[in-house]
Amino acid sequence: MKRKNDESENSESFEEQVEKRRRHNIEGRSTAAGGDATRCRTAAVVAHQTLVASHRSRAAASNRSGPALSSNRPAPTVSSSTTGSTVCGRTWSSASSRKDVTLELLEDMGVNIIEDSSNDAPEDAFDNQTKPIINLVLKNKDQNIRKPNQRSLADYSVSSEDSLDPSKISFKDYKYTSSNDLDLNTENRYQFGPDTSVPERFTKYTRGRRDNPSPGVDLFNQMVDEIVLNVFKWLPKGSLARCALVCKRWCRLIKDDSLWKRIDLGLRNIRPGIIGQVLSRGCIVLRLARSSVISPVFPQVLYPSFSTLKIFSDKDSCKLQYLDLSMATISSKCLGELLTTCKNLKKLALERCDLSDRVCSAISKNSNLEVIHLALTSGLSDVGIASLTSGFKKLTELNISWTDLDQKGLKVLCETAPRSLERICMAGYRETLEDEHVNALVSHCPRLIELDVSDATKLTVATITSIVEHLPRLESLSTSRCYGIVPSSYLLLGHCASLLYLNVYGLLRDAALSELRDRLQGIEINKYPLSSVARPTIGIKRTSLWNLRVRD
């Protein structure tokens, strides 16, 4: 009895040590294993059951045939070799069952050995252990497939007498399933079906249509014409043309002169008759730069029986005052037809257009013309120049540079130029412009404040002398690339008290140019390489003509 009590005490103390060791292994090995905590925990459980089974087998063997165990027996010794191990005085083969491994031998074993030994553990070792719950990956599920216990909206019957009365709604075996009742142990534990719950109250709203709608009140037509015109003036010209098709009143209001004062048709293809319609509506500022104008200009030629269009006569001309046809594609015949109806022009630009004597005669009828731009034009003759200069009484700016005028035409221009002329550009006459032409011009137009005779290679010092004698109000002089003028003669310009700008591009080197600046104090040299005389647009101002807006 004493021997059995001692053995029970020893077995209990040994089981306590094993339990402590098991907890230590669970804490330490799971931390070392990182993300494989579950695997480490399983290995520790296997090691614990192996030790308990080994101890019980040794105790049973001692009871059957072993010597009596005393309480003061020596501690078990462990010796290892390549063929086996000795535990409690007995030799255990390494190829035998893993249950014979002792506590001291497991202390020297790593986590990897314990994990490998789990494969050899008996299947009943896992029976009493709690299996870890592993969350399954969510799976896609077709919501159109119903489970056998699910109901659809077709299973609900609604009374036809009053479909909006909740009290008359009945359900066939309707059962509400909460989220707690869902089966989470099946493989579709996370596949939730569609929500089949029906609210207690619901309302169906349908927007009805009136069979006989009451006629509304047109408040826009109740406004006076002045207010409607103030609304129309914010619309683009294309929208105004479409608004004229709405009704007779709008068509009448759209033709009002206040809506068509400024029109920009640049960079466009102008169909026949469009310009005539624009002019008939009282246009004042018209831009046709770089556009293509197709003849005829006026629609009466196309539609003779269309009597509602205004026909311009000698007594009834259009109101156009500012016209820009710079680099426009227009024939001389079409241009003459257009300018024949224009008798109130103040500023005109015909750069790079084809002119004729008829066109010059039509231009001369504008007695109020102040600015005319004829640079790079072709078709000018002495007859056309004579008709031009004879009709101008208020002309202040004239640009007639780089044209095909001969010496006869230049002589007529310089001798008959209006005395009101203040700015003139005659650049580009390399072989035709001479000193006598400049002398006649400055003698006939003493009010000149800007003169440009660049690229005239036949001019000499006599030109500088004539300018100093006859132009006391001169402010700007351009003689660029006039190689016949001696550079030292420019020192005579120091007697012109009003001179502010001098352009001599291509004549002087840097040293001579610096000396000329020192001699002519107060005069800025080579500041403006291009002339701006009579030009409708300068720089980046592409939406204005002579500083006037062309778009409302």
C-alpha positions in Angstrom: 0.0 0.0 0.0 2.8 2.3 0.8 4.4 1.6 -2.5 1.2 2.4 -4.4 0.7 5.7 -2.4 4.3 6.7 -3.4 3.7 5.9 -7.0 0.4 7.9 -7.0 2.2 10.9 -5.5 5.0 10.7 -8.0 2.6 10.3 -10.9 0.6 13.4 -9.7 3.7 15.5 -9.4 4.8 14.3 -12.8 1.5 15.2 -14.3 1.7 18.7 -12.8 5.1 19.1 -14.3 3.8 18.0 -17.7 0.9 20.4 -17.5 3.2 23.3 -16.7 5.5 22.3 -19.5 2.6 22.0 -21.9 1.5 25.6 -21.0 5.0 26.8 -21.5 5.3 25.1 -24.9 2.0 26.6 -25.9 3.1 30.1 -25.0 6.7 30.0 -26.3 6.3 27.8 -29.4 3.3 29.6 -30.7 5.1 33.0 -30.4 8.2 31.6 -32.2 6.0 30.1 -34.9 4.4 33.4 -35.9 1.4 33.0 -38.0 1.2 29.1 -37.4 -0.2 29.4 -33.9 -2.8 26.8 -34.6 -0.3 24.3 -35.8 2.0 24.9 -32.7 -1.0 24.4 -30.4 -1.8 21.1 -32.0 1.7 19.9 -31.7 1.8 20.8 -28.0 -1.3 18.8 -27.3 0.1 15.7 -29.1 3.3 16.0 -27.0 1.3 16.2 -23.8 -0.7 13.1 -24.6 2.5 11.2 -25.6 4.2 12.0 -22.2 1.1 10.9 -20.2 0.9 7.6 -22.1 4.6 7.0 -21.6 4.4 7.5 -17.9 1.4 5.3 -17.5 3.1 2.5 -19.4 6.2 2.6 -17.2 4.0 2.6 -14.1 2.1 -0.5 -15.3 5.3 -2.3 -16.1 6.7 -1.6 -12.7 3.6 -3.0 -11.0 3.8 -6.2 -13.0 7.5 -7.3 -12.9 9.7 -4.5 -11.9 11.5 -4.0 -8.5 9.9 -2.1 -5.7 10.2 1.7 -6.1 11.2 3.7 -3.1 10.6 7.3 -2.5 14.3 8.1 -2.4 15.1 6.5 -5.8 17.6 8.4 -7.9 16.6 10.8 -10.7 16.2 9.2 -14.1 19.2 9.4 -16.4 19.0 9.9 -20.1 21.7 8.7 -22.5 21.5 9.0 -26.2 23.3 7.2 -29.0 22.8 6.5 -32.6 20.9 3.3 -32.0 18.5 4.3 -29.1 18.0 6.0 -25.7 18.1 4.7 -22.1 15.3 5.9 -19.8 14.9 4.8 -16.1 17.5 2.1 -16.6 15.9 0.7 -19.7 17.0 1.1 -23.3 14.4 2.3 -25.8 14.9 2.1 -29.6 14.7 5.3 -31.7 12.5 3.3 -34.2 9.9 2.5 -31.6 6.8 4.4 -30.8 7.1 8.1 -30.1 5.2 7.5 -26.8 8.5 6.4 -25.1 10.1 9.8 -25.3 10.8 11.3 -21.8 10.4 14.8 -20.4 14.2 15.5 -20.5 14.4 14.5 -24.1 11.5 16.8 -25.2 13.2 19.8 -23.6 16.1 19.5 -26.1 13.7 19.1 -29.0 12.6 22.1 -31.1 9.3 23.1 -32.4 9.9 21.6 -35.8 10.4 18.1 -34.2 7.2 18.5 -32.3 5.4 19.5 -35.4 6.8 16.5 -37.3 5.8 14.2 -34.5 2.2 15.2 -34.8 2.0 13.2 -38.0 2.8 10.0 -36.1 0.3 10.6 -33.3 -2.6 8.2 -33.1 -5.9 9.4 -34.5 -7.7 9.1 -31.1 -5.3 11.9 -29.8 -7.4 14.5 -31.6 -10.8 13.1 -30.5 -11.0 14.9 -27.2 -9.6 18.2 -28.5 -11.6 21.2 -29.7 -11.2 21.7 -33.5 -10.2 25.2 -34.5 -12.8 27.1 -36.4 -11.4 28.3 -39.7 -13.3 31.1 -41.5 -14.2 30.1 -45.0 -13.6 32.4 -48.0 -16.8 34.2 -49.1 -18.3 32.8 -52.2 -20.3 34.6 -54.9 -23.9 33.4 -55.1 -26.5 34.1 -57.7 -29.2 36.1 -56.0 -31.7 34.9 -58.5 -31.6 31.3 -57.1 -33.9 30.9 -54.1 -33.6 28.4 -51.3 -36.5 26.0 -50.7 -37.5 27.9 -47.5 -37.4 31.4 -49.2 -40.5 33.2 -50.5 -40.8 35.6 -53.4 -43.1 38.6 -53.8 -45.3 36.4 -56.0 -46.3 34.4 -52.9 -48.0 37.4 -51.4 -51.6 38.1 -52.4 -53.0 41.6 -52.3 -56.7 42.4 -52.4 -57.7 44.0 -55.7 -60.3 46.2 -54.0 -57.9 48.5 -52.3 -54.3 47.7 -53.0 -53.0 50.5 -50.8 -54.7 49.3 -47.6 -52.1 47.4 -45.5 -54.8 45.7 -43.5 -55.9 43.8 -46.5 -52.5 42.4 -47.4 -52.2 38.6 -46.6 -49.1 36.5 -46.7 -48.8 32.8 -47.6 -46.7 31.0 -44.9 -44.5 34.1 -44.5 -41.7 33.5 -42.1 -39.1 36.1 -41.1 -35.6 34.7 -40.6 -33.3 36.8 -38.5 -29.5 36.9 -38.9 -29.1 34.8 -35.8 -31.0 31.9 -37.3 -28.7 31.6 -40.3 -26.9 28.4 -40.8 -23.2 29.2 -40.3 -21.9 25.6 -40.2 -22.7 24.7 -43.8 -20.3 25.6 -46.6 -22.7 28.4 -47.6 -22.6 29.9 -44.2 -21.9 33.4 -45.6 -24.2 33.3 -48.6 -27.2 35.4 -47.6 -30.3 35.3 -49.7 -32.3 38.4 -50.8 -34.2 40.3 -48.2 -37.8 39.0 -48.4 -39.1 41.3 -45.6 -42.1 43.5 -46.5 -42.6 46.9 -44.8 -45.7 47.4 -42.8 -46.8 50.3 -44.9 -45.9 51.3 -48.4 -47.2 53.8 -50.9 -47.2 53.6 -54.7 -47.2 57.0 -56.4 -47.8 57.4 -60.1 -47.7 60.8 -61.9 -50.9 61.1 -63.9 -51.4 62.9 -67.2 -54.0 65.5 -67.8 -56.3 64.6 -70.6 -57.3 68.1 -71.3 -54.6 70.4 -70.0 -55.7 74.0 -69.4 -54.1 76.5 -71.7 -51.1 78.4 -70.1 -50.4 82.1 -70.2 -47.5 83.3 -72.4 -45.9 85.8 -70.2 -43.1 86.5 -72.7 -45.5 87.8 -75.3 -47.0 90.1 -72.6 -43.8 92.0 -72.3 -43.3 95.2 -74.3 -40.9 95.3 -77.3 -38.1 97.2 -75.4 -37.8 94.4 -72.8 -37.8 91.7 -75.4 -35.1 93.4 -77.3 -33.0 93.7 -74.2 -33.3 89.9 -73.8 -32.5 89.3 -77.5 -29.3 91.3 -77.4 -27.6 88.7 -75.3 -28.1 86.0 -77.9 -25.5 85.1 -80.6 -26.3 86.2 -84.1 -26.9 82.6 -85.2 -29.5 82.2 -82.4 -31.2 85.4 -83.4 -31.6 84.2 -87.0 -33.3 81.0 -85.7 -35.5 83.0 -83.3 -36.9 84.8 -86.3 -38.7 81.6 -87.4 -40.7 81.3 -84.1 -43.5 83.8 -84.8 -44.3 87.0 -86.7 -43.7 89.2 -83.7 -40.3 87.7 -83.1 -39.4 88.0 -86.7 -40.3 91.7 -86.6 -38.3 92.3 -83.4 -35.3 90.3 -84.7 -34.9 92.7 -87.6 -34.5 95.7 -85.2 -31.3 97.7 -85.9 -30.2 97.6 -82.3 -29.4 93.9 -82.5 -27.2 94.0 -85.6 -24.9 96.9 -85.0 -21.7 94.8 -84.7 -21.2 91.6 -86.7 -18.1 89.5 -87.0 -18.0 87.2 -90.0 -14.2 86.7 -90.3 -12.7 83.4 -91.4 -16.0 82.2 -92.9 -17.5 81.4 -96.2 -20.2 84.0 -96.9 -23.0 82.6 -99.1 -24.6 84.7 -101.7 -27.0 87.3 -100.4 -25.9 87.1 -96.7 -24.0 90.4 -96.7 -27.0 92.2 -98.3 -29.3 90.9 -95.5 -26.8 91.9 -92.8 -26.6 95.4 -94.3 -30.3 95.7 -94.6 -30.7 95.3 -90.8 -28.6 98.4 -90.0 -25.2 97.0 -89.4 -22.6 99.6 -88.4 -19.4 97.6 -87.7 -18.7 94.6 -90.0 -15.6 92.4 -90.0 -15.0 90.2 -93.0 -11.3 89.7 -92.6 -9.9 86.5 -94.2 -13.4 85.5 -95.3 -14.6 84.2 -98.7 -17.4 86.3 -100.2 -19.4 84.7 -103.1 -21.2 86.9 -105.6 -23.9 88.3 -105.7 -23.8 90.3 -102.5 -27.5 91.4 -102.4 -30.4 88.9 -102.5 -32.4 90.9 -105.0 -30.3 89.4 -107.8 -31.2 85.9 -106.6 -34.9 86.6 -105.6 -36.3 89.6 -107.6 -39.8 88.9 -106.4 -38.8 89.0 -102.7 -40.0 92.5 -102.0 -39.6 92.5 -98.2 -35.9 93.0 -98.4 -34.6 96.5 -98.4 -33.3 97.8 -101.7 -30.6 100.4 -101.4 -30.7 103.3 -103.8 -28.7 106.4 -104.3 -30.8 108.2 -101.7 -31.1 105.4 -99.3 -27.7 103.9 -98.5 -26.8 101.4 -95.7 -25.6 102.5 -92.3 -22.2 100.8 -92.4 -19.4 102.9 -91.1 -16.5 100.5 -90.3 -15.7 97.7 -92.8 -12.7 95.4 -92.6 -12.0 93.3 -95.7 -8.3 92.6 -95.0 -7.1 89.5 -96.9 -10.6 88.6 -97.9 -11.3 86.5 -101.0 -13.6 88.8 -103.1 -13.6 89.8 -106.7 -13.3 93.4 -107.8 -16.8 93.2 -109.3 -18.3 92.0 -106.1 -16.3 94.5 -104.1 -17.6 97.3 -106.3 -21.2 96.1 -105.9 -20.7 96.2 -102.1 -19.0 99.6 -101.9 -21.6 101.2 -104.2 -24.2 101.0 -101.4 -21.8 102.3 -98.7 -21.7 106.0 -98.5 -21.3 106.5 -94.8 -18.0 104.8 -94.3 -15.5 106.3 -91.8 -12.8 103.6 -91.7 -12.1 101.1 -94.5 -9.5 98.3 -94.8 -8.9 96.6 -98.1 -5.5 94.9 -97.6 -4.5 92.5 -100.3 -7.7 93.0 -102.3 -8.1 93.5 -106.1 -9.1 97.0 -106.9 -10.3 98.8 -110.0 -11.2 102.3 -111.1 -14.9 101.5 -110.4 -14.0 100.5 -106.8 -11.9 103.6 -106.3 -14.8 105.7 -107.6 -17.2 104.0 -105.2 -14.8 104.7 -102.3 -14.5 108.3 -103.1 -18.2 108.9 -102.5 -17.6 108.4 -98.8 -16.9 112.0 -98.0 -16.6 111.2 -94.3 -13.9 108.7 -94.7 -11.1 109.2 -92.2 -8.9 106.1 -92.4 -8.2 103.9 -95.4 -5.9 100.9 -95.6 -4.8 99.9 -99.1 -1.6 98.0 -98.4 -0.6 95.2 -100.8 -3.5 96.0 -103.1 -3.4 95.5 -106.8 -5.1 97.2 -109.7 -4.4 100.8 -108.7 -3.8 103.3 -111.4 -3.3 107.1 -111.7 -7.0 107.5 -112.6 -8.1 105.6 -109.5 -5.8 107.5 -107.3 -7.1 110.8 -108.7 -10.7 109.8 -107.9 -9.7 108.7 -104.4 -7.9 111.8 -103.4 -10.4 114.2 -104.9 -13.3 113.0 -102.7 -11.6 112.9 -99.4 -12.0 116.0 -97.3 -11.5 114.5 -93.8 -8.9 111.8 -94.4 -6.3 111.6 -91.6 -4.6 108.2 -92.2 -3.6 106.5 -95.4 -1.6 103.3 -95.9 -0.8 102.7 -99.5 2.4 100.7 -99.1 3.7 97.8 -101.2 1.3 98.4 -104.1 1.9 98.3 -107.9 1.8 102.1 -108.4 4.2 103.5 -110.9 5.9 106.9 -110.8 2.9 108.6 -112.5 0.5 107.3 -109.9 2.9 108.3 -107.1 3.1 111.8 -108.5 -0.7 112.2 -108.6 -0.9 110.9 -105.0 1.8 113.2 -103.6 0.4 116.3 -105.4 -3.4 115.7 -104.7 -3.2 114.3 -101.2 -5.7 115.9 -98.9 -4.3 118.6 -96.6 -6.0 117.0 -93.6 -3.6 114.0 -93.8 -1.7 113.3 -90.6 -0.3 109.8 -91.0 0.8 108.2 -94.2 2.8 105.0 -95.1 4.4 104.8 -98.5 6.9 101.9 -97.8 7.9 99.4 -100.4 8.5 101.6 -103.5 12.1 100.6 -104.1 12.6 101.9 -107.6 9.8 104.4 -108.0 9.7 106.7 -105.0 12.1 109.6 -105.4 13.1 112.8 -103.6 10.7 115.0 -105.7 7.7 112.9 -104.7 8.6 113.3 -101.0 9.2 117.0 -101.4 5.7 117.4 -103.1 4.0 115.4 -100.4 5.5 117.3 -97.4 4.8 120.6 -99.1 1.2 119.7 -99.7 0.5 118.1 -96.3 2.2 120.2 -93.6 0.2 118.5 -90.8 1.9 115.2 -91.1 2.9 113.7 -87.7 4.0 110.3 -89.0 5.8 109.4 -92.2 7.0 106.0 -93.4 9.1 105.8 -96.6 11.0 102.7 -95.8 12.6 100.5 -98.5 13.0 103.4 -101.0 16.5 103.0 -102.2 16.5 106.1 -104.4 16.0 108.6 -101.6 18.9 110.8 -100.7 19.9 113.6 -98.2 17.4 115.9 -100.0 14.5 114.0 -98.4 15.8 114.6 -94.9 16.3 118.3 -95.7 12.7 118.6 -97.0 11.3 116.8 -94.0 13.1 119.1 -91.6 11.9 122.3 -93.5 8.2 121.5 -94.1 7.1 119.2 -91.2 7.3 121.1 -87.9 4.8 118.7 -86.2 6.5 115.4 -87.2 6.7 112.9 -84.4 7.6 109.6 -86.1 9.9 109.0 -89.1 10.8 105.7 -90.7 13.5 105.4 -93.4 14.6 101.8 -92.8 16.7 100.3 -95.6 16.9 103.6 -97.5 20.5 103.0 -98.5 20.8 106.2 -100.5 20.6 108.4 -97.4 24.0 109.2 -95.8 24.0 108.2 -92.1 25.5 111.5 -91.1 22.5 113.4 -92.5 20.3 112.0 -89.7 22.0 114.5 -87.4 19.9 117.2 -89.1 16.9 115.7 -87.4 18.1 117.3 -84.2 16.4 120.5 -85.4 13.0 118.8 -85.3 11.8 119.7 -81.8 8.7 117.5 -82.0 10.4 114.3 -83.3 10.1 111.4 -80.9 10.7 108.2 -82.9 13.2 107.3 -85.6 13.4 104.0 -87.3 16.6 103.2 -89.3 16.6 99.4 -89.4 19.4 97.9 -91.6 21.4 101.1 -92.1 23.8 101.5 -89.1 26.0 99.2 -87.1 26.0 99.1 -83.4 28.8 101.6 -82.9 27.2 104.2 -85.3 23.8 103.5 -83.8 25.1 104.2 -80.3 26.7 107.4 -81.4 23.5 108.5 -83.1 21.5 107.9 -79.9 24.1 110.1 -78.0 23.7 112.9 -80.5 19.9 112.8 -80.8 18.9 113.1 -77.2 15.2 112.6 -76.5 14.6 110.6 -79.7 14.0 106.8 -79.4 15.6 105.0 -82.3 14.4 101.6 -83.7 11.5 101.1 -81.4 8.7 100.1 -83.8 9.9 97.8 -86.7 6.4 97.6 -88.3 4.1 100.5 -89.2 0.6 100.7 -87.6 -0.8 103.4 -89.9 -4.5 102.7 -90.7 -4.3 99.1 -89.6 -7.6 97.8 -88.2 -6.0 95.4 -85.7 -2.8 95.7 -83.9 -1.1 93.0 -81.9 -3.4 90.4 -80.3 -6.6 92.5 -80.6 -8.3 90.2 -83.1 -11.9 90.9 -81.9 -11.8 94.7 -82.4 -11.6 97.1 -85.4 -9.8 100.4 -84.7 -10.4 99.9 -81.0 -14.1 99.2 -81.6 -15.8 95.9 -80.4 -17.2 93.7 -83.2 -19.0 91.3 -80.8 -21.7 92.3 -78.4 
